[in-house]
């Protein structure tokens, strides 16, 4: 599987998960785990309600640690996680 191609495809697609005002819950983490196992590279969008309370970078790092994944990219309130590390494409 070519993770660079998957990264490009995910970058242009709709988010797989939306992080809402309830925050990072056990249900959300298990859902992200399932999505990572299925798609290998996923996009997560944080809503304004959670993004204004906490820094998006901190949220993304916490989710990547809890799911044992790698944070590939952060753009605004949207971030991309992957099971394996790959370099960010320009």
C-alpha distances in whole Angstrom, upper triangle without the diagonal:
4,6,9,9,8,11,13,13,14,17,18,18,21,21,19,22,25,27,31,34,34,32,29,30,29,28,26,24,23,22,20,19,18,16,14,13,13,11,9,11,15,18,21,24,28,31,34,36,33,32,36,37,34,32,29,27,29,28,24,24,26,23,21,23,24,20,19,16,16,18,17,19,23,24,28,27,24,21,17,16,12,12,11,13,12,15,16,16,20
4,6,6,7,9,10,11,13,14,16,17,20,20,19,22,25,27,31,34,34,31,29,31,30,29,27,25,25,23,21,20,20,17,15,15,15,12,10,11,14,17,20,23,27,30,33,35,33,31,35,36,33,31,27,26,28,27,23,24,26,23,20,23,24,21,20,17,16,17,15,17,20,22,26,26,22,19,16,15,12,12,11,11,10,12,13,13,16
4,5,5,6,9,10,10,12,14,15,18,17,17,19,22,24,27,31,31,28,26,28,27,26,24,22,22,21,18,17,18,15,13,14,14,11,8,8,11,14,17,20,23,26,29,31,29,28,31,32,29,27,24,22,24,23,19,20,22,20,17,20,21,18,17,13,12,13,11,13,17,19,22,22,19,16,12,11,8,9,8,8,7,9,10,11,14
4,5,5,6,9,10,10,13,14,17,17,18,20,23,25,28,31,32,29,27,30,29,29,26,24,25,23,20,20,21,18,15,17,17,13,11,10,13,14,18,20,23,27,29,31,29,27,31,32,29,27,23,22,24,24,20,21,23,21,19,21,23,20,19,16,14,14,11,12,16,17,21,22,18,16,12,13,11,12,11,10,7,8,8,7,11
4,5,5,6,9,10,11,13,16,17,17,20,23,25,28,32,32,30,28,30,30,29,26,25,25,23,20,21,21,18,16,17,16,12,12,10,13,14,18,20,24,27,29,32,30,28,32,33,31,29,25,24,26,25,22,23,25,23,21,24,25,22,21,18,16,16,13,14,18,18,22,22,19,17,14,14,12,14,13,13,10,11,11,10,13
4,5,5,6,8,10,10,13,14,13,16,19,22,25,29,29,27,25,27,26,25,22,21,22,20,17,17,17,14,12,14,12,9,8,7,9,11,15,18,21,24,27,29,27,26,29,31,29,26,23,22,24,23,19,21,23,20,18,21,22,19,19,15,14,14,12,13,16,17,20,20,16,14,11,11,9,12,11,12,10,12,12,11,14
4,5,5,6,9,10,13,13,13,16,18,20,23,27,28,25,24,26,26,25,22,21,22,20,16,17,18,14,13,15,14,11,9,7,8,9,13,15,19,22,24,27,25,23,27,28,26,23,20,19,21,20,16,18,20,18,16,19,21,18,18,14,12,11,9,9,12,14,17,17,14,11,8,9,8,11,11,11,9,10,8,8,11
4,6,5,7,9,12,13,14,17,19,22,25,28,29,27,26,28,29,28,24,24,25,22,19,21,21,17,16,18,17,13,13,10,11,11,15,17,20,23,25,28,26,24,28,30,27,25,21,21,24,22,19,21,23,21,19,23,24,22,21,18,16,15,11,11,14,14,17,18,14,13,11,13,12,15,15,14,12,12,10,8,10
4,5,6,6,10,11,12,16,18,21,24,27,28,27,26,27,28,26,23,23,23,21,18,19,19,15,15,17,15,11,12,9,10,10,14,16,20,22,25,27,26,25,28,30,28,26,22,22,25,23,20,22,24,21,20,24,24,21,22,18,17,16,13,13,16,15,18,18,15,14,11,13,13,15,16,16,14,15,13,12,14
4,5,5,8,8,9,12,14,17,20,24,25,23,22,24,24,23,19,19,20,17,15,16,16,13,12,15,13,9,10,7,6,6,10,12,16,19,21,24,22,21,25,26,24,23,19,19,21,19,16,19,21,18,17,20,21,18,19,16,15,13,11,11,13,13,16,15,11,10,8,10,10,14,15,15,13,14,12,12,14
4,6,8,9,11,13,15,17,20,24,25,23,22,25,26,24,21,21,22,20,17,19,19,16,15,18,17,13,13,10,9,7,11,12,15,18,20,23,22,20,23,25,23,21,17,17,20,19,16,18,21,18,17,21,22,20,21,17,15,13,11,9,11,10,13,13,10,9,8,11,12,16,16,15,14,14,11,10,12
4,7,9,12,15,16,19,21,25,27,25,25,27,28,26,23,23,24,21,19,21,21,17,17,20,18,15,16,12,11,10,13,13,17,19,21,24,23,21,24,27,25,23,20,20,23,22,19,22,24,21,21,25,25,23,24,20,19,17,14,13,14,12,15,15,12,12,11,14,15,19,19,19,17,17,14,13,13
4,7,9,12,13,17,19,23,24,23,23,25,25,23,20,21,22,18,17,19,18,15,15,18,16,12,14,11,10,8,11,12,15,17,20,23,22,21,24,26,25,23,20,21,23,21,19,22,23,20,20,24,24,22,23,20,19,17,15,14,15,14,15,15,12,12,11,14,15,18,19,20,18,19,16,16,17
4,7,9,10,14,16,20,21,20,20,22,23,21,18,19,20,16,15,18,17,14,15,18,16,13,15,12,10,8,9,9,13,14,17,19,19,18,22,24,23,22,18,20,22,19,17,21,22,19,19,23,23,21,23,20,19,18,16,15,15,14,15,13,10,12,11,14,16,19,21,21,20,21,19,18,19
4,6,7,10,13,17,18,16,16,18,19,17,14,15,17,13,12,15,15,11,13,16,14,12,14,11,7,5,5,6,10,12,15,17,16,16,19,21,20,19,15,17,19,16,14,17,18,15,16,20,19,17,19,17,17,15,14,13,13,12,13,11,8,9,9,11,14,17,19,19,19,20,18,18,20
4,7,10,13,17,17,16,15,16,17,15,12,13,13,10,9,12,11,8,10,13,11,9,11,10,6,5,6,8,11,13,17,18,17,17,21,22,21,20,17,18,19,16,14,17,18,14,15,18,17,15,18,15,16,15,15,15,15,15,16,14,11,11,10,11,12,15,18,19,19,21,19,20,22
4,7,9,13,13,12,12,13,14,12,9,10,12,8,7,11,11,8,11,14,13,12,14,12,8,7,5,6,9,11,14,15,14,15,18,19,18,18,15,16,17,14,12,16,15,12,14,17,15,14,17,15,16,15,16,15,15,15,15,12,10,10,10,11,13,16,19,20,21,22,21,22,24
4,6,10,11,10,11,12,14,13,9,12,13,11,10,14,14,12,14,17,17,16,17,15,11,9,6,5,6,7,11,12,11,11,15,16,15,16,13,15,16,12,12,16,15,12,15,18,16,16,19,17,18,16,17,16,14,14,14,10,9,11,12,13,16,19,21,22,23,24,22,23,25
4,7,8,6,7,10,12,11,8,10,13,11,10,14,15,14,15,18,19,18,19,16,13,11,7,6,5,6,10,9,8,9,12,13,12,13,11,13,13,10,10,14,13,10,13,16,15,15,18,17,17,16,17,16,14,15,14,10,10,11,13,14,17,19,22,22,24,25,23,25,26
4,6,6,8,10,13,12,10,13,15,13,13,17,18,17,19,22,22,21,22,20,17,14,11,9,6,6,8,7,6,9,11,11,12,14,12,15,15,12,13,16,15,13,17,19,17,18,21,20,21,19,21,19,17,17,15,12,12,14,16,17,21,23,26,26,27,28,26,28,29
4,5,9,10,14,14,12,15,17,16,16,20,21,20,22,25,25,25,25,23,20,18,14,12,9,7,8,6,5,9,10,9,11,13,13,16,15,12,15,18,16,15,19,20,18,20,23,23,23,21,23,22,19,19,17,13,15,17,19,20,23,25,28,29,30,31,29,31,31
4,7,7,11,11,9,12,15,14,15,18,19,19,21,23,24,24,25,23,20,18,15,14,11,10,12,9,8,12,13,12,12,15,15,17,16,13,15,17,15,14,18,19,17,18,21,22,23,21,24,23,21,21,20,16,17,18,20,20,23,25,28,28,30,31,30,32,33
4,6,10,10,8,10,13,13,13,16,18,18,19,22,23,22,23,21,18,16,13,12,9,10,12,9,7,10,12,10,10,12,12,14,12,9,12,14,11,10,14,15,13,15,18,18,20,18,21,20,18,19,17,14,15,15,17,17,20,22,25,25,27,28,27,29,30
4,7,8,6,7,10,11,10,13,15,15,16,19,20,20,20,19,16,15,12,12,11,12,14,13,10,12,15,13,11,13,12,14,12,8,10,12,9,8,11,12,10,11,15,15,17,16,19,19,17,19,18,15,15,14,16,15,18,19,22,23,25,26,25,28,30
4,5,5,6,9,10,11,12,14,15,17,19,20,21,21,20,18,18,14,15,14,15,17,15,13,15,18,16,15,17,16,17,15,12,14,15,11,10,13,14,11,12,16,17,19,19,22,22,21,23,22,18,18,18,18,17,20,20,23,25,27,29,28,31,33
4,5,5,6,9,10,11,12,14,15,17,18,20,20,20,18,18,16,17,16,18,21,19,16,19,21,19,18,20,19,19,17,14,15,16,13,11,14,13,10,11,14,16,19,19,22,23,22,25,24,21,20,19,19,17,19,19,22,24,27,29,29,31,34
4,5,5,6,9,10,11,12,14,16,17,18,19,19,17,17,15,16,16,17,20,19,16,19,22,20,20,21,19,21,19,16,16,18,15,12,15,16,12,12,16,17,20,20,23,23,23,24,24,21,20,19,19,17,19,19,23,25,27,29,29,31,33
4,5,5,6,9,10,11,12,14,15,16,17,16,14,14,11,12,12,14,17,16,14,16,19,18,17,18,16,17,16,12,13,15,12,9,12,14,11,10,14,15,17,17,19,20,19,21,20,17,16,15,15,14,16,17,20,22,24,26,25,28,30
4,5,5,6,9,10,10,12,14,15,15,15,13,14,12,14,14,16,19,19,16,17,21,19,17,18,16,17,15,12,12,13,10,7,10,10,7,7,11,11,14,15,18,19,18,21,21,18,16,15,15,12,14,14,18,19,22,24,24,26,29
4,5,5,6,9,10,11,12,14,14,15,14,15,14,16,17,19,22,22,19,21,24,23,21,22,20,20,19,16,15,16,14,11,12,13,10,8,12,13,16,17,20,21,21,23,24,21,19,17,17,14,15,14,18,20,23,26,26,28,31
4,5,5,6,9,10,11,12,13,14,11,13,11,14,15,17,21,20,18,20,23,22,21,22,19,20,19,16,15,17,15,11,13,15,12,10,13,13,16,17,19,20,20,22,22,19,17,16,15,13,14,14,18,20,22,25,24,27,29
4,5,5,6,9,10,10,11,10,8,10,9,12,13,16,19,20,17,18,22,21,19,19,16,17,17,13,12,14,12,9,10,12,10,7,11,10,13,13,15,16,17,19,19,17,14,13,11,9,11,11,15,17,19,21,21,23,26
4,5,5,6,9,10,10,11,10,12,12,16,17,20,23,23,20,21,25,24,22,22,19,19,18,16,14,15,13,10,10,11,9,6,9,9,12,14,16,18,19,21,23,20,17,15,13,10,10,10,13,16,18,21,22,24,27
4,5,5,6,9,10,11,11,13,13,17,18,21,24,25,22,23,27,27,25,25,22,22,22,19,17,18,17,13,13,15,13,10,12,12,15,17,18,20,21,23,24,22,19,17,15,13,12,11,15,18,20,23,23,25,28
4,5,5,6,7,8,7,10,10,14,16,19,22,23,21,22,25,25,24,23,20,20,21,18,15,17,17,13,13,15,14,11,13,12,14,15,16,17,18,20,21,19,16,14,12,10,10,10,14,17,18,21,20,22,25
4,5,5,5,6,6,10,11,15,17,20,24,24,22,22,26,26,24,23,19,19,19,17,14,15,15,12,11,13,12,9,10,8,11,12,13,15,17,19,21,19,16,13,11,8,7,7,10,13,15,18,18,20,23
4,6,6,9,10,13,15,18,21,24,27,28,25,26,29,29,27,26,23,23,23,20,18,19,18,15,14,15,14,10,11,10,13,15,16,19,21,23,25,23,20,17,14,11,10,8,11,15,16,20,20,22,26
4,6,9,9,13,15,18,21,23,27,28,26,26,30,30,28,28,24,24,25,22,19,21,21,17,16,18,17,14,15,13,16,17,17,19,21,23,25,23,20,18,15,13,11,10,13,17,18,21,21,22,26
4,5,7,10,13,16,19,22,26,27,25,25,29,29,27,26,22,22,23,21,18,19,20,17,15,18,18,14,15,13,14,15,15,16,18,20,22,21,17,15,12,10,9,9,12,14,15,18,18,19,22
4,7,10,13,17,20,23,26,27,25,25,28,29,26,25,21,21,22,20,16,17,18,15,13,16,16,12,12,10,11,12,12,15,17,19,22,20,17,14,11,8,6,6,8,11,12,15,15,17,20
4,7,10,14,17,20,23,25,22,22,25,26,24,22,18,18,19,17,14,15,17,14,12,15,16,12,13,9,9,10,9,11,14,15,18,17,13,11,7,6,4,7,9,10,10,13,13,14,17
4,7,10,13,16,20,21,19,19,22,23,21,20,16,16,18,15,12,14,15,12,11,15,15,12,13,10,11,10,10,11,12,14,16,14,11,9,6,5,7,9,12,13,13,15,14,15,18
4,7,10,13,16,18,16,15,19,20,19,17,13,14,16,13,11,14,15,12,12,16,16,14,15,12,12,10,10,9,10,11,12,11,7,6,4,6,9,12,14,15,15,16,14,15,17
4,7,10,13,15,13,12,16,17,15,14,11,12,14,11,9,12,13,10,11,15,14,13,15,13,13,11,12,11,10,11,11,8,6,5,6,8,11,14,17,17,17,18,16,18,20
4,6,10,12,10,10,13,15,14,13,10,12,14,11,10,14,14,12,14,17,17,16,19,16,16,13,14,12,10,10,9,6,4,7,9,11,15,18,20,20,20,21,18,20,20
4,7,8,7,6,10,11,10,10,7,11,12,9,9,13,13,12,14,17,17,17,19,17,17,14,16,14,11,11,9,5,6,8,11,13,17,20,22,22,22,23,20,22,23
4,5,6,6,9,10,11,12,10,14,14,12,13,16,16,15,18,20,20,20,23,21,21,18,19,17,14,13,11,7,9,12,15,17,21,23,26,26,26,26,24,25,25
4,6,5,6,9,10,11,10,14,15,13,14,18,18,17,20,22,22,23,25,24,23,20,21,18,15,14,11,8,11,14,17,20,23,26,28,28,28,28,25,27,26
4,6,6,7,9,11,11,15,15,13,15,18,18,17,20,22,21,23,25,25,24,22,23,21,18,17,14,11,14,16,19,21,25,27,30,29,30,30,28,29,30
4,6,5,6,9,8,12,12,9,12,15,14,14,17,18,18,19,22,21,21,19,21,19,15,16,13,10,12,14,17,18,22,24,27,26,28,28,26,28,28
4,6,5,6,6,9,10,8,11,13,14,14,16,18,18,20,22,21,20,17,18,16,13,12,9,7,10,12,15,17,21,24,26,25,26,25,23,25,25
4,6,7,8,12,12,11,14,16,16,17,20,21,21,23,25,24,23,20,22,19,15,15,12,10,13,15,19,21,25,27,29,28,29,28,26,28,27
4,7,9,12,11,10,14,16,15,16,19,20,20,22,24,24,23,21,23,21,17,17,14,12,15,17,20,21,25,27,29,28,30,30,27,30,30
4,6,9,7,7,10,12,11,13,16,17,17,19,21,20,20,17,19,18,14,15,13,11,14,14,18,19,22,24,26,25,26,26,24,27,27
4,5,5,6,9,10,11,13,14,16,17,19,20,19,18,15,17,15,11,12,10,9,12,12,16,17,20,23,24,23,24,23,21,24,24
4,5,5,6,9,10,11,12,14,15,16,18,16,15,12,14,11,8,9,8,6,8,8,12,13,17,20,21,20,21,20,18,21,21
4,5,5,6,9,10,11,12,14,15,16,15,13,10,11,10,7,10,9,9,10,9,11,12,16,18,19,17,18,18,16,19,19
4,5,5,6,9,10,11,12,14,15,14,14,11,14,13,11,13,13,11,12,11,14,14,17,19,20,19,20,20,19,22,23
4,6,5,6,9,10,11,12,14,13,13,11,14,13,11,13,12,10,11,10,12,12,15,17,19,18,20,21,19,22,23
4,5,5,6,9,10,11,12,10,10,7,10,9,8,11,11,10,9,7,8,8,12,14,16,15,16,17,16,19,20
4,6,5,6,9,10,10,9,9,7,10,11,10,14,14,13,13,10,11,10,12,14,15,14,16,17,16,20,21
4,5,5,6,9,10,10,11,10,14,14,13,16,17,15,14,12,13,11,14,15,17,16,19,20,20,23,25
4,5,5,6,8,8,9,9,12,13,13,16,16,14,13,10,11,9,11,12,15,15,18,19,19,22,24
4,6,5,6,5,6,6,10,12,12,16,17,15,13,10,10,7,9,9,11,12,14,16,16,19,22
4,6,5,7,8,9,13,15,15,19,20,18,17,14,13,11,12,11,13,13,16,18,19,22,25
4,6,8,11,12,15,17,17,21,21,19,18,15,15,12,13,12,15,16,19,21,21,25,27
4,5,9,11,14,16,17,20,21,19,17,14,13,9,10,9,12,14,17,19,20,23,26
4,7,10,13,16,17,21,22,21,19,15,13,10,9,8,10,11,15,17,18,22,25
4,7,9,12,14,18,20,18,16,12,10,6,6,5,7,8,11,14,15,18,21
4,6,9,12,15,18,17,14,11,9,6,5,6,6,6,9,11,11,15,18
4,6,8,12,14,13,11,7,6,5,7,9,9,8,9,10,10,13,16
4,7,10,13,14,11,8,6,6,7,10,9,7,7,7,6,10,12
4,7,10,11,8,5,5,8,10,13,13,11,10,10,7,9,11
4,6,7,6,4,7,9,12,16,16,14,14,13,10,12,13
4,6,5,6,9,12,15,19,19,18,17,15,12,13,13
4,6,8,11,15,18,22,22,21,20,19,16,17,16
4,7,10,13,17,20,22,21,21,20,17,19,19
4,7,10,14,17,19,18,18,18,15,16,17
4,7,10,14,15,14,14,14,12,14,15
4,7,11,12,11,11,12,10,12,14
4,7,9,9,10,12,11,14,17
4,5,7,8,11,11,14,17
4,7,9,13,14,17,20
4,6,10,12,15,18
4,7,9,12,16
4,6,9,12
4,6,9
4,7
4
